[in-house]
Amino acid sequence: MTRIQLLAIDPQNDFCDLPADWHPTDPATGTRMAPALPVTGAHADMLRLARFIAAQGAAIDAITLTLDSHQRHDIAHPGFWQSHGGAAVAPFTPITAAEVRAGAYAPRDAAALPRTLVYLDALERQGRYTLMVWPVHCEIGSWGHGVHASVLAACGHWQLQRQRAVHHVFKGMNPWTEHYSALQAEVPDPADPSTQLNTRLLAALDTAELLLVAGEASSHCVRATTEHLVAHLPGGRPERIVLLTDCMGPVAGFEAQHAAFLDAMRAQGVRLAHSNEITL
């Protein structure tokens, strides 16, 4: 049994408000690269997470890192959409099925309209999220897709210390559905097993007696993953899940969702703690 596990959700450059001297130069253009979707405070969150791994690594039996992993062509990216008259759609634009049917927004590929409406209808029936057009982020292979350097270094040291590999979980590669949770896409695609409930990951996490959860962002991917953990862990017992609340934070403008998430998880038995309060 891997008694103590750490689940770090999307600790990636594109979600971190990195200081300027952490921004590399793009060799193709000569310009400085910058995070695409930075969460306020995420750089400090990840530095705390890295210190936690360094300090407590000898007692951590398994580490799982999830990686948001997108194509440029994606239903939640601007290039997929156009507004009435063919104008571009700006990032942070919510889009509903009713607006698409009214002609306010449409896929740039007209042939994609029927499938898009099927998706939007299914998403809205669930009542969890409205489709959001995000900036292009965590594009597979890009610098932004990579893990925050301090977390990466801490995980590398842990691997040598414990002589075992970090488990990486990629999510979001299907361009037809949003995929906040590491365990299941918002609308699973019957033809794509990667969008369906990840029972293998659930089984691995279920061996933990203590499951520590950190990452970005608490309003979306951490929230959705934790909700699915509570709903689907085969062995139940949400009290063994601990949210490291100083190692996560919400997307700007979604602070209320962050607070509601923490309250809901606490009510269901999940524990909340700062990383410096945990001694393994």
Phi and psi in degrees as GROMACS dihedral restraints (atoms count N, CA, C in turn):
[ dihedral_restraints ]
;  ai    aj    ak    al  type     phi  dphi    fc
    3     4     5     6     1   -85.3    20    10
    4     5     6     7     1    91.4    20    10
    6     7     8     9     1   -65.5    20    10
    7     8     9    10     1   -44.6    20    10
    9    10    11    12     1  -116.6    20    10
   10    11    12    13     1   121.3    20    10
   12    13    14    15     1  -125.0    20    10
   13    14    15    16     1   150.1    20    10
   15    16    17    18     1  -116.1    20    10
   16    17    18    19     1   128.4    20    10
   18    19    20    21     1  -113.1    20    10
   19    20    21    22     1   108.3    20    10
   21    22    23    24     1  -104.1    20    10
   22    23    24    25     1   114.4    20    10
   24    25    26    27     1   -95.2    20    10
   25    26    27    28     1   116.0    20    10
   27    28    29    30     1    51.1    20    10
   28    29    30    31     1    53.2    20    10
   30    31    32    33     1   -82.3    20    10
   31    32    33    34     1    62.6    20    10
   33    34    35    36     1  -110.3    20    10
   34    35    36    37     1   154.8    20    10
   36    37    38    39     1   -54.7    20    10
   37    38    39    40     1   -41.6    20    10
   39    40    41    42     1   -63.9    20    10
   40    41    42    43     1   -19.0    20    10
   42    43    44    45     1   -98.8    20    10
   43    44    45    46     1     2.1    20    10
   45    46    47    48     1  -109.3    20    10
   46    47    48    49     1   134.8    20    10
   48    49    50    51     1   -81.3    20    10
   49    50    51    52     1    68.2    20    10
   51    52    53    54     1   -68.7    20    10
   52    53    54    55     1   142.4    20    10
   54    55    56    57     1   -66.1    20    10
   55    56    57    58     1   160.3    20    10
   57    58    59    60     1   -57.8    20    10
   58    59    60    61     1   -34.9    20    10
   60    61    62    63     1   -75.9    20    10
   61    62    63    64     1    -0.7    20    10
   63    64    65    66     1   -96.9    20    10
   64    65    66    67     1    -2.0    20    10
   66    67    68    69     1   -88.7    20    10
   67    68    69    70     1   118.2    20    10
   69    70    71    72     1   -79.7    20    10
   70    71    72    73     1   169.1    20    10
   72    73    74    75     1   -92.7    20    10
   73    74    75    76     1   134.7    20    10
   75    76    77    78     1   -74.5    20    10
   76    77    78    79     1   115.1    20    10
   78    79    80    81     1   -66.4    20    10
   79    80    81    82     1   -20.8    20    10
   81    82    83    84     1   -78.1    20    10
   82    83    84    85     1   -31.0    20    10
   84    85    86    87     1  -119.1    20    10
   85    86    87    88     1   -17.2    20    10
   87    88    89    90     1    79.6    20    10
   88    89    90    91     1     2.5    20    10
   90    91    92    93     1   -93.6    20    10
   91    92    93    94     1   158.6    20    10
   93    94    95    96     1   -77.8    20    10
   94    95    96    97     1   133.0    20    10
   96    97    98    99     1   -82.3    20    10
   97    98    99   100     1   154.3    20    10
   99   100   101   102     1  -143.4    20    10
  100   101   102   103     1   151.9    20    10
  102   103   104   105     1   -58.0    20    10
  103   104   105   106     1   140.0    20    10
  105   106   107   108     1   -81.3    20    10
  106   107   108   109     1   -31.6    20    10
  108   109   110   111     1  -142.0    20    10
  109   110   111   112     1    60.9    20    10
  111   112   113   114     1   -69.9    20    10
  112   113   114   115     1   135.2    20    10
  114   115   116   117     1   -94.1    20    10
  115   116   117   118     1   128.1    20    10
  117   118   119   120     1   -57.7    20    10
  118   119   120   121     1   125.0    20    10
  120   121   122   123     1    86.9    20    10
  121   122   123   124     1    -1.3    20    10
  123   124   125   126     1   -68.2    20    10
  124   125   126   127     1   -33.6    20    10
  126   127   128   129     1   -60.0    20    10
  127   128   129   130     1   -46.7    20    10
  129   130   131   132     1   -64.8    20    10
  130   131   132   133     1   -37.9    20    10
  132   133   134   135     1   -56.1    20    10
  133   134   135   136     1   -46.8    20    10
  135   136   137   138     1   -72.0    20    10
  136   137   138   139     1   -32.3    20    10
  138   139   140   141     1   -64.2    20    10
  139   140   141   142     1   -40.4    20    10
  141   142   143   144     1   -64.9    20    10
  142   143   144   145     1   -41.0    20    10
  144   145   146   147     1   -63.1    20    10
  145   146   147   148     1   -42.0    20    10
  147   148   149   150     1   -62.2    20    10
  148   149   150   151     1   -42.1    20    10
  150   151   152   153     1   -63.9    20    10
  151   152   153   154     1   -37.8    20    10
  153   154   155   156     1   -63.2    20    10
  154   155   156   157     1   -45.3    20    10
  156   157   158   159     1   -62.7    20    10
  157   158   159   160     1   -42.3    20    10
  159   160   161   162     1   -63.6    20    10
  160   161   162   163     1   -40.1    20    10
  162   163   164   165     1   -78.5    20    10
  163   164   165   166     1   -35.4    20    10
  165   166   167   168     1  -110.0    20    10
  166   167   168   169     1     3.1    20    10
  168   169   170   171     1   -56.8    20    10
  169   170   171   172     1   -34.1    20    10
  171   172   173   174     1   -61.8    20    10
  172   173   174   175     1   -24.1    20    10
  174   175   176   177     1   -98.9    20    10
  175   176   177   178     1    -8.0    20    10
  177   178   179   180     1   -87.8    20    10
  178   179   180   181     1   123.5    20    10
  180   181   182   183     1   -88.9    20    10
  181   182   183   184     1   -23.3    20    10
  183   184   185   186     1  -155.1    20    10
  184   185   186   187     1   142.7    20    10
  186   187   188   189     1  -124.8    20    10
  187   188   189   190     1   128.9    20    10
  189   190   191   192     1  -117.0    20    10
  190   191   192   193     1   125.7    20    10
  192   193   194   195     1  -109.8    20    10
  193   194   195   196     1   127.0    20    10
  195   196   197   198     1   -97.0    20    10
  196   197   198   199     1   148.3    20    10
  198   199   200   201     1  -130.1    20    10
  199   200   201   202     1   113.7    20    10
  201   202   203   204     1   -61.9    20    10
  202   203   204   205     1   128.6    20    10
  204   205   206   207     1  -141.9    20    10
  205   206   207   208     1   102.1    20    10
  207   208   209   210     1  -118.9    20    10
  208   209   210   211     1   157.0    20    10
  210   211   212   213     1   -88.1    20    10
  211   212   213   214     1   159.5    20    10
  213   214   215   216     1   -62.0    20    10
  214   215   216   217     1   -40.9    20    10
  216   217   218   219     1   -82.1    20    10
  217   218   219   220     1   110.7    20    10
  219   220   221   222     1  -157.1    20    10
  220   221   222   223     1   140.9    20    10
  222   223   224   225     1   -62.0    20    10
  223   224   225   226     1   -18.5    20    10
  225   226   227   228     1  -106.0    20    10
  226   227   228   229     1    18.2    20    10
  228   229   230   231     1  -115.2    20    10
  229   230   231   232     1   153.5    20    10
  231   232   233   234     1   -59.5    20    10
  232   233   234   235     1   -35.8    20    10
  234   235   236   237     1   -65.7    20    10
  235   236   237   238     1   -15.3    20    10
  237   238   239   240     1   -74.8    20    10
  238   239   240   241     1   -25.9    20    10
  240   241   242   243     1  -114.2    20    10
  241   242   243   244     1   157.3    20    10
  243   244   245   246     1  -140.3    20    10
  244   245   246   247     1   150.7    20    10
  246   247   248   249     1   -91.9    20    10
  247   248   249   250     1   179.1    20    10
  249   250   251   252     1   -55.9    20    10
  250   251   252   253     1   127.9    20    10
  252   253   254   255     1    90.9    20    10
  253   254   255   256     1    -0.4    20    10
  255   256   257   258     1    91.3    20    10
  256   257   258   259     1     5.8    20    10
  258   259   260   261     1   -70.0    20    10
  259   260   261   262     1   156.2    20    10
  261   262   263   264     1   -68.0    20    10
  262   263   264   265     1   154.5    20    10
  264   265   266   267     1  -105.2    20    10
  265   266   267   268     1   127.1    20    10
  267   268   269   270     1   -76.6    20    10
  268   269   270   271     1   149.7    20    10
  270   271   272   273     1   -55.7    20    10
  271   272   273   274     1   154.5    20    10
  273   274   275   276     1    68.4    20    10
  274   275   276   277     1    29.1    20    10
  276   277   278   279     1   -99.6    20    10
  277   278   279   280     1   118.4    20    10
  279   280   281   282     1   -78.6    20    10
  280   281   282   283     1   144.2    20    10
  282   283   284   285     1  -131.9    20    10
  283   284   285   286     1   129.1    20    10
  285   286   287   288     1  -108.5    20    10
  286   287   288   289     1   161.9    20    10
  288   289   290   291     1   -60.9    20    10
  289   290   291   292     1   -38.5    20    10
  291   292   293   294     1   -62.2    20    10
  292   293   294   295     1   -39.7    20    10
  294   295   296   297     1   -66.8    20    10
  295   296   297   298     1   -37.0    20    10
  297   298   299   300     1   -67.3    20    10
  298   299   300   301     1   -42.9    20    10
  300   301   302   303     1   -64.9    20    10
  301   302   303   304     1   -29.4    20    10
  303   304   305   306     1   -82.1    20    10
  304   305   306   307     1    -6.6    20    10
  306   307   308   309     1    89.1    20    10
  307   308   309   310     1     5.1    20    10
  309   310   311   312     1   -68.0    20    10
  310   311   312   313     1   -34.0    20    10
  312   313   314   315     1  -137.7    20    10
  313   314   315   316     1   153.2    20    10
  315   316   317   318     1  -154.5    20    10
  316   317   318   319     1   151.4    20    10
  318   319   320   321     1   -62.1    20    10
  319   320   321   322     1   145.0    20    10
  321   322   323   324     1   -64.5    20    10
  322   323   324   325     1   -30.7    20    10
  324   325   326   327     1   -91.1    20    10
  325   326   327   328     1   106.3    20    10
  327   328   329   330     1   -58.2    20    10
  328   329   330   331     1   -29.8    20    10
  330   331   332   333     1   -67.4    20    10
  331   332   333   334     1   -16.6    20    10
  333   334   335   336     1   -84.8    20    10
  334   335   336   337     1    -5.7    20    10
  336   337   338   339     1   -59.7    20    10
  337   338   339   340     1   -49.4    20    10
  339   340   341   342     1   -58.5    20    10
  340   341   342   343     1   -45.1    20    10
  342   343   344   345     1   -66.8    20    10
  343   344   345   346     1   -36.3    20    10
  345   346   347   348     1   -62.4    20    10
  346   347   348   349     1   -44.1    20    10
  348   349   350   351     1   -67.2    20    10
  349   350   351   352     1   -37.9    20    10
  351   352   353   354     1   -58.7    20    10
  352   353   354   355     1   -43.7    20    10
  354   355   356   357     1   -64.1    20    10
  355   356   357   358     1   -50.0    20    10
  357   358   359   360     1   -61.3    20    10
  358   359   360   361     1   -40.7    20    10
  360   361   362   363     1   -61.7    20    10
  361   362   363   364     1   -44.9    20    10
  363   364   365   366     1   -65.1    20    10
  364   365   366   367     1   -41.9    20    10
  366   367   368   369     1   -61.7    20    10
  367   368   369   370     1   -45.2    20    10
  369   370   371   372     1   -72.3    20    10
  370   371   372   373     1   -28.6    20    10
  372   373   374   375     1   -62.6    20    10
  373   374   375   376     1   -32.5    20    10
  375   376   377   378     1   -72.0    20    10
  376   377   378   379     1   -28.6    20    10
  378   379   380   381     1    74.1    20    10
  379   380   381   382     1    13.0    20    10
  381   382   383   384     1   -88.2    20    10
  382   383   384   385     1   -44.8    20    10
  384   385   386   387     1  -142.2    20    10
  385   386   387   388     1   153.6    20    10
  387   388   389   390     1   -99.2    20    10
  388   389   390   391     1   142.3    20    10
  390   391   392   393     1   -56.4    20    10
  391   392   393   394     1   130.9    20    10
  393   394   395   396     1  -116.9    20    10
  394   395   396   397     1   132.6    20    10
  396   397   398   399     1   -85.1    20    10
  397   398   399   400     1   107.9    20    10
  399   400   401   402     1   -93.2    20    10
  400   401   402   403     1   158.0    20    10
  402   403   404   405     1   -57.3    20    10
  403   404   405   406     1   150.8    20    10
  405   406   407   408     1   -57.5    20    10
  406   407   408   409     1   123.5    20    10
  408   409   410   411     1  -145.7    20    10
  409   410   411   412     1   155.1    20    10
  411   412   413   414     1    50.1    20    10
  412   413   414   415     1    41.5    20    10
  414   415   416   417     1   -66.5    20    10
  415   416   417   418     1   130.4    20    10
  417   418   419   420     1   -55.7    20    10
  418   419   420   421     1   126.6    20    10
  420   421   422   423     1    92.1    20    10
  421   422   423   424     1    -9.5    20    10
  423   424   425   426     1   -84.6    20    10
  424   425   426   427     1   165.8    20    10
  426   427   428   429     1   -59.7    20    10
  427   428   429   430     1   -39.8    20    10
  429   430   431   432     1   -62.6    20    10
  430   431   432   433     1   -26.2    20    10
  432   433   434   435     1   -72.9    20    10
  433   434   435   436     1   -20.5    20    10
  435   436   437   438     1   -72.8    20    10
  436   437   438   439     1   162.6    20    10
  438   439   440   441     1   -80.4    20    10
  439   440   441   442     1   139.6    20    10
  441   442   443   444     1   -45.2    20    10
  442   443   444   445     1   131.9    20    10
  444   445   446   447     1   -58.4    20    10
  445   446   447   448     1   -39.1    20    10
  447   448   449   450     1   -70.1    20    10
  448   449   450   451     1   -38.8    20    10
  450   451   452   453     1   -66.9    20    10
  451   452   453   454     1   -41.3    20    10
  453   454   455   456     1   -60.1    20    10
  454   455   456   457     1   -45.0    20    10
  456   457   458   459     1   -64.2    20    10
  457   458   459   460     1   -42.1    20    10
  459   460   461   462     1   -64.3    20    10
  460   461   462   463     1   -40.1    20    10
  462   463   464   465     1   -68.4    20    10
  463   464   465   466     1   -35.4    20    10
  465   466   467   468     1   -64.0    20    10
  466   467   468   469     1   -43.0    20    10
  468   469   470   471     1   -62.9    20    10
  469   470   471   472     1   -41.7    20    10
  471   472   473   474     1   -60.7    20    10
  472   473   474   475     1   -39.7    20    10
  474   475   476   477     1   -61.9    20    10
  475   476   477   478     1   -41.1    20    10
  477   478   479   480     1   -72.3    20    10
  478   479   480   481     1   -37.6    20    10
  480   481   482   483     1   -64.2    20    10
  481   482   483   484     1   -44.7    20    10
  483   484   485   486     1   -98.1    20    10
  484   485   486   487     1    -7.5    20    10
  486   487   488   489     1    55.5    20    10
  487   488   489   490     1    49.9    20    10
  489   490   491   492     1  -153.3    20    10
  490   491   492   493     1   155.8    20    10
  492   493   494   495     1   -88.5    20    10
  493   494   495   496     1   151.2    20    10
  495   496   497   498     1   -72.2    20    10
  496   497   498   499     1   141.9    20    10
  498   499   500   501     1   -94.5    20    10
  499   500   501   502     1   121.3    20    10
  501   502   503   504     1  -103.9    20    10
  502   503   504   505     1   136.4    20    10
  504   505   506   507     1  -123.2    20    10
  505   506   507   508     1   118.2    20    10
  507   508   509   510     1   -93.3    20    10
  508   509   510   511     1   138.0    20    10
  510   511   512   513     1  -142.8    20    10
  511   512   513   514     1   146.3    20    10
  513   514   515   516     1   101.6    20    10
  514   515   516   517     1     8.3    20    10
  516   517   518   519     1   -77.2    20    10
  517   518   519   520     1   -18.9    20    10
  519   520   521   522     1   -78.4    20    10
  520   521   522   523     1   120.8    20    10
  522   523   524   525     1   -77.3    20    10
  523   524   525   526     1    -0.8    20    10
  525   526   527   528     1  -103.0    20    10
  526   527   528   529     1     2.1    20    10
  528   529   530   531     1  -149.4    20    10
  529   530   531   532     1   143.4    20    10
  531   532   533   534     1   -71.2    20    10
  532   533   534   535     1   151.2    20    10
  534   535   536   537     1  -144.4    20    10
  535   536   537   538     1    67.5    20    10
  537   538   539   540     1   -68.7    20    10
  538   539   540   541     1   -48.5    20    10
  540   541   542   543     1   -74.2    20    10
  541   542   543   544     1   141.8    20    10
  543   544   545   546     1   -72.3    20    10
  544   545   546   547     1   -10.3    20    10
  546   547   548   549     1  -103.6    20    10
  547   548   549   550     1   -20.2    20    10
  549   550   551   552     1  -169.6    20    10
  550   551   552   553     1   141.5    20    10
  552   553   554   555     1   -68.1    20    10
  553   554   555   556     1   160.6    20    10
  555   556   557   558     1   -61.2    20    10
  556   557   558   559     1   -42.0    20    10
  558   559   560   561     1  -127.9    20    10
  559   560   561   562     1    98.5    20    10
  561   562   563   564     1   -59.4    20    10
  562   563   564   565     1   141.9    20    10
  564   565   566   567     1   -95.1    20    10
  565   566   567   568     1   116.7    20    10
  567   568   569   570     1   -56.6    20    10
  568   569   570   571     1   -24.6    20    10
  570   571   572   573     1   -89.4    20    10
  571   572   573   574     1    -3.3    20    10
  573   574   575   576     1  -128.4    20    10
  574   575   576   577     1   101.9    20    10
  576   577   578   579     1   -59.0    20    10
  577   578   579   580     1   -25.9    20    10
  579   580   581   582     1   -68.1    20    10
  580   581   582   583     1   -16.0    20    10
  582   583   584   585     1   -93.2    20    10
  583   584   585   586     1   -10.9    20    10
  585   586   587   588     1   -90.5    20    10
  586   587   588   589     1   171.1    20    10
  588   589   590   591     1   -55.0    20    10
  589   590   591   592     1   124.4    20    10
  591   592   593   594     1   -84.4    20    10
  592   593   594   595     1    83.8    20    10
  594   595   596   597     1   -68.9    20    10
  595   596   597   598     1   -28.1    20    10
  597   598   599   600     1   -66.8    20    10
  598   599   600   601     1   -44.3    20    10
  600   601   602   603     1   -65.7    20    10
  601   602   603   604     1   -42.0    20    10
  603   604   605   606     1   -57.7    20    10
  604   605   606   607     1   -42.8    20    10
  606   607   608   609     1   -63.8    20    10
  607   608   609   610     1   -39.3    20    10
  609   610   611   612     1   -67.0    20    10
  610   611   612   613     1   -44.3    20    10
  612   613   614   615     1   -68.8    20    10
  613   614   615   616     1   -26.8    20    10
  615   616   617   618     1   -69.1    20    10
  616   617   618   619     1   -15.7    20    10
  618   619   620   621     1   -77.5    20    10
  619   620   621   622     1    -8.2    20    10
  621   622   623   624     1   -77.7    20    10
  622   623   624   625     1   138.0    20    10
  624   625   626   627     1   -86.3    20    10
  625   626   627   628     1   -25.1    20    10
  627   628   629   630     1  -137.7    20    10
  628   629   630   631     1   121.6    20    10
  630   631   632   633     1  -119.1    20    10
  631   632   633   634     1   109.0    20    10
  633   634   635   636     1   -92.3    20    10
  634   635   636   637     1   131.2    20    10
  636   637   638   639     1  -122.8    20    10
  637   638   639   640     1   130.6    20    10
  639   640   641   642     1  -143.1    20    10
  640   641   642   643     1   174.2    20    10
  642   643   644   645     1   130.6    20    10
  643   644   645   646     1  -169.7    20    10
  645   646   647   648     1  -130.1    20    10
  646   647   648   649     1   146.1    20    10
  648   649   650   651     1  -106.1    20    10
  649   650   651   652     1   149.7    20    10
  651   652   653   654     1   -67.5    20    10
  652   653   654   655     1   -20.8    20    10
  654   655   656   657     1   -80.7    20    10
  655   656   657   658     1   -16.1    20    10
  657   658   659   660     1  -132.8    20    10
  658   659   660   661     1   -81.8    20    10
  660   661   662   663     1   -72.1    20    10
  661   662   663   664     1   -39.7    20    10
  663   664   665   666     1   -66.1    20    10
  664   665   666   667     1   -44.3    20    10
  666   667   668   669     1   -58.4    20    10
  667   668   669   670     1   -53.2    20    10
  669   670   671   672     1   -63.3    20    10
  670   671   672   673     1   -40.4    20    10
  672   673   674   675     1   -65.0    20    10
  673   674   675   676     1   -45.3    20    10
  675   676   677   678     1   -65.8    20    10
  676   677   678   679     1   -40.3    20    10
  678   679   680   681     1   -58.6    20    10
  679   680   681   682     1   -41.4    20    10
  681   682   683   684     1   -70.6    20    10
  682   683   684   685     1   -34.4    20    10
  684   685   686   687     1   -59.8    20    10
  685   686   687   688     1   -49.0    20    10
  687   688   689   690     1   -62.4    20    10
  688   689   690   691     1   -37.8    20    10
  690   691   692   693     1   -76.5    20    10
  691   692   693   694     1   -30.1    20    10
  693   694   695   696     1  -123.6    20    10
  694   695   696   697     1    -8.4    20    10
  696   697   698   699     1   -56.3    20    10
  697   698   699   700     1   122.6    20    10
  699   700   701   702     1   -56.0    20    10
  700   701   702   703     1   -36.6    20    10
  702   703   704   705     1   -88.9    20    10
  703   704   705   706     1     0.5    20    10
  705   706   707   708     1    62.3    20    10
  706   707   708   709     1  -140.1    20    10
  708   709   710   711     1    59.1    20    10
  709   710   711   712     1    65.2    20    10
  711   712   713   714     1   -60.8    20    10
  712   713   714   715     1   -16.9    20    10
  714   715   716   717     1   -66.1    20    10
  715   716   717   718     1   -15.1    20    10
  717   718   719   720     1   -83.9    20    10
  718   719   720   721     1    -5.7    20    10
  720   721   722   723     1   -90.8    20    10
  721   722   723   724     1   131.1    20    10
  723   724   725   726     1  -123.9    20    10
  724   725   726   727     1   121.5    20    10
  726   727   728   729     1   -86.8    20    10
  727   728   729   730     1   121.3    20    10
  729   730   731   732     1   -84.0    20    10
  730   731   732   733     1    90.9    20    10
  732   733   734   735     1   -71.3    20    10
  733   734   735   736     1   -16.9    20    10
  735   736   737   738     1   -91.3    20    10
  736   737   738   739     1     7.1    20    10
  738   739   740   741     1  -121.1    20    10
  739   740   741   742     1    34.2    20    10
  741   742   743   744     1  -162.0    20    10
  742   743   744   745     1   162.3    20    10
  744   745   746   747     1  -167.3    20    10
  745   746   747   748     1   164.6    20    10
  747   748   749   750     1   -90.3    20    10
  748   749   750   751     1   156.8    20    10
  750   751   752   753     1   -61.9    20    10
  751   752   753   754     1   140.1    20    10
  753   754   755   756     1   -56.1    20    10
  754   755   756   757     1   133.2    20    10
  756   757   758   759     1    94.0    20    10
  757   758   759   760     1    -8.4    20    10
  759   760   761   762     1  -118.8    20    10
  760   761   762   763     1    29.9    20    10
  762   763   764   765     1   -63.7    20    10
  763   764   765   766     1   -34.7    20    10
  765   766   767   768     1   -65.1    20    10
  766   767   768   769     1   -38.0    20    10
  768   769   770   771     1   -66.1    20    10
  769   770   771   772     1   -37.2    20    10
  771   772   773   774     1   -60.6    20    10
  772   773   774   775     1   -49.2    20    10
  774   775   776   777     1   -64.6    20    10
  775   776   777   778     1   -41.2    20    10
  777   778   779   780     1   -64.9    20    10
  778   779   780   781     1   -37.7    20    10
  780   781   782   783     1   -61.6    20    10
  781   782   783   784     1   -49.4    20    10
  783   784   785   786     1   -61.9    20    10
  784   785   786   787     1   -42.6    20    10
  786   787   788   789     1   -62.1    20    10
  787   788   789   790     1   -43.5    20    10
  789   790   791   792     1   -65.9    20    10
  790   791   792   793     1   -40.6    20    10
  792   793   794   795     1   -68.8    20    10
  793   794   795   796     1   -40.8    20    10
  795   796   797   798     1   -60.5    20    10
  796   797   798   799     1   -40.7    20    10
  798   799   800   801     1   -65.3    20    10
  799   800   801   802     1   -25.1    20    10
  801   802   803   804     1   -94.3    20    10
  802   803   804   805     1     4.5    20    10
  804   805   806   807     1   105.8    20    10
  805   806   807   808     1    -8.9    20    10
  807   808   809   810     1   -66.4    20    10
  808   809   810   811     1   141.1    20    10
  810   811   812   813     1   -93.9    20    10
  811   812   813   814     1   148.9    20    10
  813   814   815   816     1  -119.2    20    10
  814   815   816   817     1   135.7    20    10
  816   817   818   819     1  -157.5    20    10
  817   818   819   820     1   157.7    20    10
  819   820   821   822     1   -84.8    20    10
  820   821   822   823     1   153.0    20    10
  822   823   824   825     1   -61.6    20    10
  823   824   825   826     1   -31.9    20    10
  825   826   827   828     1   -78.4    20    10
  826   827   828   829     1    -1.8    20    10
  828   829   830   831     1   -93.8    20    10
  829   830   831   832     1    -6.0    20    10
  831   832   833   834     1  -102.5    20    10
  832   833   834   835     1   122.5    20    10
  834   835   836   837     1  -122.4    20    10
  835   836   837   838     1   119.6    20    10
